[in-house]
Amino acid sequence: MPISRPRAKQRAVLGSTDSAGAAVTVNLAAIAANYRSLRQRVGERVTLSAVVKANAYGLGMAHVAPALAKVGCSLFFVATLDEGSALRQTLRGSRIAVLEGLLPGSAPAFIRAKLIPVLNELSQLAAWRKAARGGKTPPAILHLDTGMSRLGLSQRDLARLVADRDLLRGVTLAAIMSHLACADEPAHPKNPAQLAALHAALALLPPAPASLASSSGIFLGPEYHLDIARPGAALYGINPIPGKSNPMKSVVSLQAKILQVRDVDTGETVGYGATHRMNRPSRVATIGVGYADGWLRSASDRGSAGIAGKRVPVVGRISMDLMTLDVTGIDPRIARPGATVDLLDETYGIDDAADAAKTIGYELMTLLGRRYRRRYRGGTR
């Protein structure tokens, strides 16, 4: 459900004297609320972790992770060793797992930073055992490939592991995990097949907490929750059940300043390639956001923005730093240089913008550019 927030407060984010051409506002209270909502869905028996890789999907890991920790999250997943090391500086006591696992020679860095490697192949398992120097290793997560054909132990590696239990000798398993390939398609037969494959593997391995569901997987049902759930996108307001009403709160808003407004006559073209030709006398506003800011070129002549409570279309190609909007129907006293338009808000969210760009919310959110001024609102109690 969207967050209700007064329009005046939104427009105050980017004032007329602000030097930034555009501003992203991240609602930390909404992220916390989304975590609580998912916690209620999976129940108290399940450990609800948080995936904060890619700088918390572009929203700022240093701000997002502490907000999640305050509402009870104690296990975080990142993608790389560098991300894990950076998060360790922010969260001293939390468990942090690194999905890409051990690169050659990286085991000592994992141990120093007290990071949990996700072991994706037998060579990583061997390197982790060796790093313990004959003693008991710090915790690790064993990743099994149950049908993604990406990271994780293959069926052949699993068979070797089952045949030679010494390969796991001394290894402390924090969890055994796999990853669903089609969780956003509830009726896809691969979902129950992967669940069955994981259960079959668990029966052959030493006891350990099991994990399969990420954001969309949580909504497949309790049988997919297992012991640890790993939401990411849903925490940040991306719809985990495409095609249905989004159960998550909106997290991100994005405003941009109008740089110039001009009259464009019938028959004149707008932007690179002269791809958009006006069919009536029009007013066109240029704003300082382009594909260098993560507003994809594929949204040219497809996307829209909000101003004065109305949607106005993108016209012409989106360029590196700029895009143009048809503001013909907007009062010139409102659509003027220095005024702001809403590219993302509670009525037009990241999934809507991604659809216009022919992509997914995950991609668009992680691309939100560094040139935006960033504001964080709504701390947790």
Contacts in CASP RR format, 6 or more apart in sequence:
PFRMAT RR
TARGET T0000
AUTHOR 0000-0000-0000
METHOD contacts of the structure
MODEL  1
MPISRPRAKQRAVLGSTDSAGAAVTVNLAAIAANYRSLRQRVGERVTLSA
VVKANAYGLGMAHVAPALAKVGCSLFFVATLDEGSALRQTLRGSRIAVLE
GLLPGSAPAFIRAKLIPVLNELSQLAAWRKAARGGKTPPAILHLDTGMSR
LGLSQRDLARLVADRDLLRGVTLAAIMSHLACADEPAHPKNPAQLAALHA
ALALLPPAPASLASSSGIFLGPEYHLDIARPGAALYGINPIPGKSNPMKS
VVSLQAKILQVRDVDTGETVGYGATHRMNRPSRVATIGVGYADGWLRSAS
DRGSAGIAGKRVPVVGRISMDLMTLDVTGIDPRIARPGATVDLLDETYGI
DDAADAAKTIGYELMTLLGRRYRRRYRGGTR
1 246 0 8 1.000
1 247 0 8 1.000
1 249 0 8 1.000
2 249 0 8 1.000
2 250 0 8 1.000
2 346 0 8 1.000
2 347 0 8 1.000
3 27 0 8 1.000
3 30 0 8 1.000
3 249 0 8 1.000
3 250 0 8 1.000
3 346 0 8 1.000
4 346 0 8 1.000
5 346 0 8 1.000
10 25 0 8 1.000
10 253 0 8 1.000
10 255 0 8 1.000
10 342 0 8 1.000
10 345 0 8 1.000
11 255 0 8 1.000
11 340 0 8 1.000
13 23 0 8 1.000
13 25 0 8 1.000
13 253 0 8 1.000
13 255 0 8 1.000
13 375 0 8 1.000
14 20 0 8 1.000
14 21 0 8 1.000
14 22 0 8 1.000
14 23 0 8 1.000
14 255 0 8 1.000
14 256 0 8 1.000
14 257 0 8 1.000
14 340 0 8 1.000
14 373 0 8 1.000
15 340 0 8 1.000
16 338 0 8 1.000
18 373 0 8 1.000
20 371 0 8 1.000
20 372 0 8 1.000
20 373 0 8 1.000
21 256 0 8 1.000
21 257 0 8 1.000
21 288 0 8 1.000
21 289 0 8 1.000
21 371 0 8 1.000
21 373 0 8 1.000
22 254 0 8 1.000
22 255 0 8 1.000
22 256 0 8 1.000
22 257 0 8 1.000
22 287 0 8 1.000
22 288 0 8 1.000
22 289 0 8 1.000
22 293 0 8 1.000
22 343 0 8 1.000
22 371 0 8 1.000
22 372 0 8 1.000
22 373 0 8 1.000
23 254 0 8 1.000
23 255 0 8 1.000
23 256 0 8 1.000
23 372 0 8 1.000
23 373 0 8 1.000
23 374 0 8 1.000
23 375 0 8 1.000
24 252 0 8 1.000
24 253 0 8 1.000
24 254 0 8 1.000
24 368 0 8 1.000
24 372 0 8 1.000
24 373 0 8 1.000
24 374 0 8 1.000
24 375 0 8 1.000
25 252 0 8 1.000
25 253 0 8 1.000
25 254 0 8 1.000
25 255 0 8 1.000
25 374 0 8 1.000
25 375 0 8 1.000
25 376 0 8 1.000
25 377 0 8 1.000
26 59 0 8 1.000
26 60 0 8 1.000
26 63 0 8 1.000
26 64 0 8 1.000
26 251 0 8 1.000
26 252 0 8 1.000
26 374 0 8 1.000
26 375 0 8 1.000
26 376 0 8 1.000
26 377 0 8 1.000
27 249 0 8 1.000
27 250 0 8 1.000
27 251 0 8 1.000
27 252 0 8 1.000
27 253 0 8 1.000
27 377 0 8 1.000
27 378 0 8 1.000
28 63 0 8 1.000
28 64 0 8 1.000
28 67 0 8 1.000
28 376 0 8 1.000
28 377 0 8 1.000
28 378 0 8 1.000
28 379 0 8 1.000
28 380 0 8 1.000
29 377 0 8 1.000
29 378 0 8 1.000
29 379 0 8 1.000
29 380 0 8 1.000
30 237 0 8 1.000
30 249 0 8 1.000
30 250 0 8 1.000
30 251 0 8 1.000
31 59 0 8 1.000
31 64 0 8 1.000
31 67 0 8 1.000
31 68 0 8 1.000
31 235 0 8 1.000
31 236 0 8 1.000
31 251 0 8 1.000
32 67 0 8 1.000
32 68 0 8 1.000
32 70 0 8 1.000
32 71 0 8 1.000
32 379 0 8 1.000
32 380 0 8 1.000
33 249 0 8 1.000
34 234 0 8 1.000
34 235 0 8 1.000
34 236 0 8 1.000
34 237 0 8 1.000
34 248 0 8 1.000
34 249 0 8 1.000
34 251 0 8 1.000
35 48 0 8 1.000
35 50 0 8 1.000
35 68 0 8 1.000
35 71 0 8 1.000
35 72 0 8 1.000
35 73 0 8 1.000
35 231 0 8 1.000
35 235 0 8 1.000
36 71 0 8 1.000
37 247 0 8 1.000
37 248 0 8 1.000
37 249 0 8 1.000
38 48 0 8 1.000
38 218 0 8 1.000
38 229 0 8 1.000
38 231 0 8 1.000
38 234 0 8 1.000
38 235 0 8 1.000
39 48 0 8 1.000
41 218 0 8 1.000
41 219 0 8 1.000
42 48 0 8 1.000
42 218 0 8 1.000
42 222 0 8 1.000
42 225 0 8 1.000
42 229 0 8 1.000
43 225 0 8 1.000
46 225 0 8 1.000
46 226 0 8 1.000
46 227 0 8 1.000
46 228 0 8 1.000
46 229 0 8 1.000
47 74 0 8 1.000
47 75 0 8 1.000
47 209 0 8 1.000
47 227 0 8 1.000
47 228 0 8 1.000
47 229 0 8 1.000
48 73 0 8 1.000
48 228 0 8 1.000
48 229 0 8 1.000
48 231 0 8 1.000
49 73 0 8 1.000
49 75 0 8 1.000
49 76 0 8 1.000
49 77 0 8 1.000
49 97 0 8 1.000
49 228 0 8 1.000
49 229 0 8 1.000
49 230 0 8 1.000
49 231 0 8 1.000
50 65 0 8 1.000
50 68 0 8 1.000
50 73 0 8 1.000
50 75 0 8 1.000
50 76 0 8 1.000
50 77 0 8 1.000
50 230 0 8 1.000
50 231 0 8 1.000
50 232 0 8 1.000
50 235 0 8 1.000
51 76 0 8 1.000
51 77 0 8 1.000
51 78 0 8 1.000
51 214 0 8 1.000
51 230 0 8 1.000
51 231 0 8 1.000
51 232 0 8 1.000
51 235 0 8 1.000
52 61 0 8 1.000
52 64 0 8 1.000
52 65 0 8 1.000
52 68 0 8 1.000
52 76 0 8 1.000
52 77 0 8 1.000
52 78 0 8 1.000
52 83 0 8 1.000
52 87 0 8 1.000
52 232 0 8 1.000
53 77 0 8 1.000
53 78 0 8 1.000
53 79 0 8 1.000
53 80 0 8 1.000
53 83 0 8 1.000
53 99 0 8 1.000
54 79 0 8 1.000
54 83 0 8 1.000
54 366 0 8 1.000
55 61 0 8 1.000
55 83 0 8 1.000
55 366 0 8 1.000
56 63 0 8 1.000
56 64 0 8 1.000
56 65 0 8 1.000
56 236 0 8 1.000
57 232 0 8 1.000
57 233 0 8 1.000
57 236 0 8 1.000
57 238 0 8 1.000
57 362 0 8 1.000
57 365 0 8 1.000
57 366 0 8 1.000
58 365 0 8 1.000
58 366 0 8 1.000
58 368 0 8 1.000
59 236 0 8 1.000
59 251 0 8 1.000
59 252 0 8 1.000
59 365 0 8 1.000
59 368 0 8 1.000
60 374 0 8 1.000
61 78 0 8 1.000
61 83 0 8 1.000
61 86 0 8 1.000
61 87 0 8 1.000
61 90 0 8 1.000
62 86 0 8 1.000
62 90 0 8 1.000
63 376 0 8 1.000
65 76 0 8 1.000
65 87 0 8 1.000
65 90 0 8 1.000
65 91 0 8 1.000
65 94 0 8 1.000
66 90 0 8 1.000
66 91 0 8 1.000
67 379 0 8 1.000
67 380 0 8 1.000
68 76 0 8 1.000
68 235 0 8 1.000
69 91 0 8 1.000
69 94 0 8 1.000
70 379 0 8 1.000
70 380 0 8 1.000
70 381 0 8 1.000
71 380 0 8 1.000
73 94 0 8 1.000
74 94 0 8 1.000
74 95 0 8 1.000
75 94 0 8 1.000
75 95 0 8 1.000
75 96 0 8 1.000
75 97 0 8 1.000
75 228 0 8 1.000
76 87 0 8 1.000
76 91 0 8 1.000
76 94 0 8 1.000
76 95 0 8 1.000
76 96 0 8 1.000
76 97 0 8 1.000
77 96 0 8 1.000
77 97 0 8 1.000
77 98 0 8 1.000
77 99 0 8 1.000
77 230 0 8 1.000
78 84 0 8 1.000
78 87 0 8 1.000
78 96 0 8 1.000
78 97 0 8 1.000
78 98 0 8 1.000
78 99 0 8 1.000
79 98 0 8 1.000
79 99 0 8 1.000
79 100 0 8 1.000
80 98 0 8 1.000
80 100 0 8 1.000
81 98 0 8 1.000
81 100 0 8 1.000
81 101 0 8 1.000
81 103 0 8 1.000
81 106 0 8 1.000
81 109 0 8 1.000
81 110 0 8 1.000
81 115 0 8 1.000
83 98 0 8 1.000
84 96 0 8 1.000
84 98 0 8 1.000
84 113 0 8 1.000
84 115 0 8 1.000
85 109 0 8 1.000
85 113 0 8 1.000
85 115 0 8 1.000
87 96 0 8 1.000
88 96 0 8 1.000
88 113 0 8 1.000
88 114 0 8 1.000
88 115 0 8 1.000
95 116 0 8 1.000
95 139 0 8 1.000
95 174 0 8 1.000
96 113 0 8 1.000
96 114 0 8 1.000
96 115 0 8 1.000
96 116 0 8 1.000
97 115 0 8 1.000
97 116 0 8 1.000
97 117 0 8 1.000
97 118 0 8 1.000
97 141 0 8 1.000
97 174 0 8 1.000
98 110 0 8 1.000
98 115 0 8 1.000
98 116 0 8 1.000
98 117 0 8 1.000
98 118 0 8 1.000
99 118 0 8 1.000
99 143 0 8 1.000
99 151 0 8 1.000
100 118 0 8 1.000
100 120 0 8 1.000
100 151 0 8 1.000
101 117 0 8 1.000
101 118 0 8 1.000
101 119 0 8 1.000
101 120 0 8 1.000
101 124 0 8 1.000
102 110 0 8 1.000
102 117 0 8 1.000
102 119 0 8 1.000
102 124 0 8 1.000
102 127 0 8 1.000
102 128 0 8 1.000
104 127 0 8 1.000
105 127 0 8 1.000
107 117 0 8 1.000
107 127 0 8 1.000
107 128 0 8 1.000
107 130 0 8 1.000
107 131 0 8 1.000
108 131 0 8 1.000
109 115 0 8 1.000
110 116 0 8 1.000
110 117 0 8 1.000
110 131 0 8 1.000
110 138 0 8 1.000
111 131 0 8 1.000
111 138 0 8 1.000
114 138 0 8 1.000
116 138 0 8 1.000
116 139 0 8 1.000
116 140 0 8 1.000
116 141 0 8 1.000
116 174 0 8 1.000
117 124 0 8 1.000
117 128 0 8 1.000
117 140 0 8 1.000
117 141 0 8 1.000
118 140 0 8 1.000
118 141 0 8 1.000
118 142 0 8 1.000
118 143 0 8 1.000
118 151 0 8 1.000
118 177 0 8 1.000
119 125 0 8 1.000
119 128 0 8 1.000
119 140 0 8 1.000
119 141 0 8 1.000
119 142 0 8 1.000
119 143 0 8 1.000
119 153 0 8 1.000
120 143 0 8 1.000
120 151 0 8 1.000
120 152 0 8 1.000
120 153 0 8 1.000
121 152 0 8 1.000
121 153 0 8 1.000
121 157 0 8 1.000
122 153 0 8 1.000
122 157 0 8 1.000
122 160 0 8 1.000
122 161 0 8 1.000
122 167 0 8 1.000
125 140 0 8 1.000
125 142 0 8 1.000
125 161 0 8 1.000
125 167 0 8 1.000
125 168 0 8 1.000
125 171 0 8 1.000
126 167 0 8 1.000
128 137 0 8 1.000
128 140 0 8 1.000
128 171 0 8 1.000
129 137 0 8 1.000
129 167 0 8 1.000
129 169 0 8 1.000
129 170 0 8 1.000
129 171 0 8 1.000
131 137 0 8 1.000
132 138 0 8 1.000
132 170 0 8 1.000
135 170 0 8 1.000
136 170 0 8 1.000
136 172 0 8 1.000
137 170 0 8 1.000
137 171 0 8 1.000
137 172 0 8 1.000
138 172 0 8 1.000
139 172 0 8 1.000
139 173 0 8 1.000
139 174 0 8 1.000
140 171 0 8 1.000
140 172 0 8 1.000
140 173 0 8 1.000
140 174 0 8 1.000
141 173 0 8 1.000
141 174 0 8 1.000
141 175 0 8 1.000
141 176 0 8 1.000
141 177 0 8 1.000
141 211 0 8 1.000
142 153 0 8 1.000
142 173 0 8 1.000
142 175 0 8 1.000
142 176 0 8 1.000
142 177 0 8 1.000
142 205 0 8 1.000
142 208 0 8 1.000
143 151 0 8 1.000
143 152 0 8 1.000
143 153 0 8 1.000
143 176 0 8 1.000
143 177 0 8 1.000
143 178 0 8 1.000
143 179 0 8 1.000
144 152 0 8 1.000
144 153 0 8 1.000
144 158 0 8 1.000
144 176 0 8 1.000
144 177 0 8 1.000
144 178 0 8 1.000
144 198 0 8 1.000
144 201 0 8 1.000
145 151 0 8 1.000
145 152 0 8 1.000
145 153 0 8 1.000
145 154 0 8 1.000
145 155 0 8 1.000
145 178 0 8 1.000
146 178 0 8 1.000
146 179 0 8 1.000
146 193 0 8 1.000
146 194 0 8 1.000
146 197 0 8 1.000
146 198 0 8 1.000
146 201 0 8 1.000
147 181 0 8 1.000
147 190 0 8 1.000
147 193 0 8 1.000
147 194 0 8 1.000
147 197 0 8 1.000
148 178 0 8 1.000
148 179 0 8 1.000
148 180 0 8 1.000
148 181 0 8 1.000
148 194 0 8 1.000
150 179 0 8 1.000
151 179 0 8 1.000
152 178 0 8 1.000
153 161 0 8 1.000
158 201 0 8 1.000
158 204 0 8 1.000
160 167 0 8 1.000
161 167 0 8 1.000
161 168 0 8 1.000
161 205 0 8 1.000
162 204 0 8 1.000
162 205 0 8 1.000
168 205 0 8 1.000
168 206 0 8 1.000
173 206 0 8 1.000
173 208 0 8 1.000
174 208 0 8 1.000
174 209 0 8 1.000
175 208 0 8 1.000
175 209 0 8 1.000
175 210 0 8 1.000
175 211 0 8 1.000
175 227 0 8 1.000
175 228 0 8 1.000
176 198 0 8 1.000
176 201 0 8 1.000
176 202 0 8 1.000
176 205 0 8 1.000
176 208 0 8 1.000
176 209 0 8 1.000
176 210 0 8 1.000
176 211 0 8 1.000
177 210 0 8 1.000
177 211 0 8 1.000
177 212 0 8 1.000
177 228 0 8 1.000
177 230 0 8 1.000
178 194 0 8 1.000
178 197 0 8 1.000
178 198 0 8 1.000
178 211 0 8 1.000
178 212 0 8 1.000
179 212 0 8 1.000
179 214 0 8 1.000
180 190 0 8 1.000
180 191 0 8 1.000
180 194 0 8 1.000
180 212 0 8 1.000
180 213 0 8 1.000
180 214 0 8 1.000
180 216 0 8 1.000
180 217 0 8 1.000
180 220 0 8 1.000
180 224 0 8 1.000
181 190 0 8 1.000
181 194 0 8 1.000
182 188 0 8 1.000
182 190 0 8 1.000
182 191 0 8 1.000
183 191 0 8 1.000
183 213 0 8 1.000
183 214 0 8 1.000
183 215 0 8 1.000
183 216 0 8 1.000
183 217 0 8 1.000
183 220 0 8 1.000
183 224 0 8 1.000
184 216 0 8 1.000
184 240 0 8 1.000
184 241 0 8 1.000
184 242 0 8 1.000
185 191 0 8 1.000
186 219 0 8 1.000
186 220 0 8 1.000
186 241 0 8 1.000
191 217 0 8 1.000
191 220 0 8 1.000
191 224 0 8 1.000
194 212 0 8 1.000
195 212 0 8 1.000
195 223 0 8 1.000
195 224 0 8 1.000
198 210 0 8 1.000
198 212 0 8 1.000
202 210 0 8 1.000
209 226 0 8 1.000
209 227 0 8 1.000
209 228 0 8 1.000
210 226 0 8 1.000
210 227 0 8 1.000
210 228 0 8 1.000
211 226 0 8 1.000
211 227 0 8 1.000
211 228 0 8 1.000
211 229 0 8 1.000
211 230 0 8 1.000
212 224 0 8 1.000
212 226 0 8 1.000
213 220 0 8 1.000
213 224 0 8 1.000
213 225 0 8 1.000
213 226 0 8 1.000
213 229 0 8 1.000
213 230 0 8 1.000
214 229 0 8 1.000
214 230 0 8 1.000
214 231 0 8 1.000
214 232 0 8 1.000
214 233 0 8 1.000
215 231 0 8 1.000
215 232 0 8 1.000
215 233 0 8 1.000
215 234 0 8 1.000
215 235 0 8 1.000
215 238 0 8 1.000
215 240 0 8 1.000
216 233 0 8 1.000
216 234 0 8 1.000
216 240 0 8 1.000
216 241 0 8 1.000
217 224 0 8 1.000
217 229 0 8 1.000
217 240 0 8 1.000
218 224 0 8 1.000
218 225 0 8 1.000
218 229 0 8 1.000
218 231 0 8 1.000
218 234 0 8 1.000
218 240 0 8 1.000
219 240 0 8 1.000
219 241 0 8 1.000
219 247 0 8 1.000
231 240 0 8 1.000
233 240 0 8 1.000
233 361 0 8 1.000
233 362 0 8 1.000
233 365 0 8 1.000
234 240 0 8 1.000
234 248 0 8 1.000
235 248 0 8 1.000
235 251 0 8 1.000
236 251 0 8 1.000
236 252 0 8 1.000
236 350 0 8 1.000
236 365 0 8 1.000
237 246 0 8 1.000
237 248 0 8 1.000
237 249 0 8 1.000
237 250 0 8 1.000
237 251 0 8 1.000
237 252 0 8 1.000
237 350 0 8 1.000
238 248 0 8 1.000
238 350 0 8 1.000
238 351 0 8 1.000
238 361 0 8 1.000
238 362 0 8 1.000
238 365 0 8 1.000
239 246 0 8 1.000
239 247 0 8 1.000
239 248 0 8 1.000
239 351 0 8 1.000
240 247 0 8 1.000
240 248 0 8 1.000
241 247 0 8 1.000
242 351 0 8 1.000
246 351 0 8 1.000
250 345 0 8 1.000
250 346 0 8 1.000
250 349 0 8 1.000
252 344 0 8 1.000
252 349 0 8 1.000
252 350 0 8 1.000
252 365 0 8 1.000
252 368 0 8 1.000
253 342 0 8 1.000
253 344 0 8 1.000
253 345 0 8 1.000
253 346 0 8 1.000
254 289 0 8 1.000
254 342 0 8 1.000
254 343 0 8 1.000
254 344 0 8 1.000
254 345 0 8 1.000
254 368 0 8 1.000
254 372 0 8 1.000
255 340 0 8 1.000
255 341 0 8 1.000
255 342 0 8 1.000
255 343 0 8 1.000
256 287 0 8 1.000
256 288 0 8 1.000
256 289 0 8 1.000
256 305 0 8 1.000
256 340 0 8 1.000
256 341 0 8 1.000
256 343 0 8 1.000
257 287 0 8 1.000
257 288 0 8 1.000
257 337 0 8 1.000
257 338 0 8 1.000
257 339 0 8 1.000
257 340 0 8 1.000
258 285 0 8 1.000
258 286 0 8 1.000
258 287 0 8 1.000
258 335 0 8 1.000
258 336 0 8 1.000
258 337 0 8 1.000
258 338 0 8 1.000
258 339 0 8 1.000
258 340 0 8 1.000
258 341 0 8 1.000
259 286 0 8 1.000
259 287 0 8 1.000
259 288 0 8 1.000
259 322 0 8 1.000
259 337 0 8 1.000
259 338 0 8 1.000
260 285 0 8 1.000
260 286 0 8 1.000
260 337 0 8 1.000
261 283 0 8 1.000
261 284 0 8 1.000
261 285 0 8 1.000
261 286 0 8 1.000
261 327 0 8 1.000
261 332 0 8 1.000
261 335 0 8 1.000
261 336 0 8 1.000
261 337 0 8 1.000
262 283 0 8 1.000
262 284 0 8 1.000
262 286 0 8 1.000
263 281 0 8 1.000
263 282 0 8 1.000
263 283 0 8 1.000
263 284 0 8 1.000
264 270 0 8 1.000
264 278 0 8 1.000
264 281 0 8 1.000
264 282 0 8 1.000
264 283 0 8 1.000
264 284 0 8 1.000
265 278 0 8 1.000
265 281 0 8 1.000
266 278 0 8 1.000
266 279 0 8 1.000
266 280 0 8 1.000
266 281 0 8 1.000
267 277 0 8 1.000
267 278 0 8 1.000
267 279 0 8 1.000
268 277 0 8 1.000
268 278 0 8 1.000
269 275 0 8 1.000
269 276 0 8 1.000
269 277 0 8 1.000
269 278 0 8 1.000
270 276 0 8 1.000
270 277 0 8 1.000
270 278 0 8 1.000
270 284 0 8 1.000
270 315 0 8 1.000
270 316 0 8 1.000
270 324 0 8 1.000
271 316 0 8 1.000
271 317 0 8 1.000
271 319 0 8 1.000
271 324 0 8 1.000
272 316 0 8 1.000
272 317 0 8 1.000
272 319 0 8 1.000
273 317 0 8 1.000
275 300 0 8 1.000
275 301 0 8 1.000
275 316 0 8 1.000
275 317 0 8 1.000
276 301 0 8 1.000
276 315 0 8 1.000
276 316 0 8 1.000
276 317 0 8 1.000
278 315 0 8 1.000
280 328 0 8 1.000
281 328 0 8 1.000
282 326 0 8 1.000
282 328 0 8 1.000
283 326 0 8 1.000
283 327 0 8 1.000
283 328 0 8 1.000
283 329 0 8 1.000
283 330 0 8 1.000
283 332 0 8 1.000
283 335 0 8 1.000
284 315 0 8 1.000
284 324 0 8 1.000
284 325 0 8 1.000
284 326 0 8 1.000
284 327 0 8 1.000
285 312 0 8 1.000
285 324 0 8 1.000
285 325 0 8 1.000
285 327 0 8 1.000
285 335 0 8 1.000
285 341 0 8 1.000
286 322 0 8 1.000
286 323 0 8 1.000
286 324 0 8 1.000
286 325 0 8 1.000
287 305 0 8 1.000
287 322 0 8 1.000
287 323 0 8 1.000
287 324 0 8 1.000
287 325 0 8 1.000
287 341 0 8 1.000
288 321 0 8 1.000
288 322 0 8 1.000
288 323 0 8 1.000
289 295 0 8 1.000
289 321 0 8 1.000
289 322 0 8 1.000
289 323 0 8 1.000
289 343 0 8 1.000
290 318 0 8 1.000
290 319 0 8 1.000
290 320 0 8 1.000
290 321 0 8 1.000
290 322 0 8 1.000
290 323 0 8 1.000
291 297 0 8 1.000
291 318 0 8 1.000
291 319 0 8 1.000
291 320 0 8 1.000
292 320 0 8 1.000
292 321 0 8 1.000
292 369 0 8 1.000
292 371 0 8 1.000
293 321 0 8 1.000
293 368 0 8 1.000
293 369 0 8 1.000
293 371 0 8 1.000
293 372 0 8 1.000
294 364 0 8 1.000
294 367 0 8 1.000
294 368 0 8 1.000
294 369 0 8 1.000
295 318 0 8 1.000
295 323 0 8 1.000
295 343 0 8 1.000
295 357 0 8 1.000
296 318 0 8 1.000
296 357 0 8 1.000
296 359 0 8 1.000
296 364 0 8 1.000
296 367 0 8 1.000
297 317 0 8 1.000
297 318 0 8 1.000
297 319 0 8 1.000
298 357 0 8 1.000
298 358 0 8 1.000
298 359 0 8 1.000
299 314 0 8 1.000
299 318 0 8 1.000
299 353 0 8 1.000
299 356 0 8 1.000
299 357 0 8 1.000
299 358 0 8 1.000
300 314 0 8 1.000
300 316 0 8 1.000
300 317 0 8 1.000
300 318 0 8 1.000
300 323 0 8 1.000
301 313 0 8 1.000
301 314 0 8 1.000
301 315 0 8 1.000
301 316 0 8 1.000
301 317 0 8 1.000
302 314 0 8 1.000
302 356 0 8 1.000
302 357 0 8 1.000
302 358 0 8 1.000
303 313 0 8 1.000
303 314 0 8 1.000
303 353 0 8 1.000
303 356 0 8 1.000
303 357 0 8 1.000
304 311 0 8 1.000
304 312 0 8 1.000
304 313 0 8 1.000
304 314 0 8 1.000
304 325 0 8 1.000
304 348 0 8 1.000
304 356 0 8 1.000
305 311 0 8 1.000
305 312 0 8 1.000
305 314 0 8 1.000
305 325 0 8 1.000
305 341 0 8 1.000
305 342 0 8 1.000
305 343 0 8 1.000
306 312 0 8 1.000
306 341 0 8 1.000
306 342 0 8 1.000
306 343 0 8 1.000
306 345 0 8 1.000
306 348 0 8 1.000
307 325 0 8 1.000
307 327 0 8 1.000
307 330 0 8 1.000
307 334 0 8 1.000
307 335 0 8 1.000
307 339 0 8 1.000
307 340 0 8 1.000
307 341 0 8 1.000
307 342 0 8 1.000
308 330 0 8 1.000
308 331 0 8 1.000
308 334 0 8 1.000
308 335 0 8 1.000
310 329 0 8 1.000
310 330 0 8 1.000
311 348 0 8 1.000
312 325 0 8 1.000
312 326 0 8 1.000
312 327 0 8 1.000
312 329 0 8 1.000
312 330 0 8 1.000
312 341 0 8 1.000
313 325 0 8 1.000
313 326 0 8 1.000
314 323 0 8 1.000
314 324 0 8 1.000
314 325 0 8 1.000
314 356 0 8 1.000
315 324 0 8 1.000
315 325 0 8 1.000
315 326 0 8 1.000
316 323 0 8 1.000
316 324 0 8 1.000
325 341 0 8 1.000
327 335 0 8 1.000
342 348 0 8 1.000
343 353 0 8 1.000
344 350 0 8 1.000
344 353 0 8 1.000
350 361 0 8 1.000
350 364 0 8 1.000
350 365 0 8 1.000
351 360 0 8 1.000
351 361 0 8 1.000
353 361 0 8 1.000
353 364 0 8 1.000
354 360 0 8 1.000
354 361 0 8 1.000
354 363 0 8 1.000
354 364 0 8 1.000
357 364 0 8 1.000
END
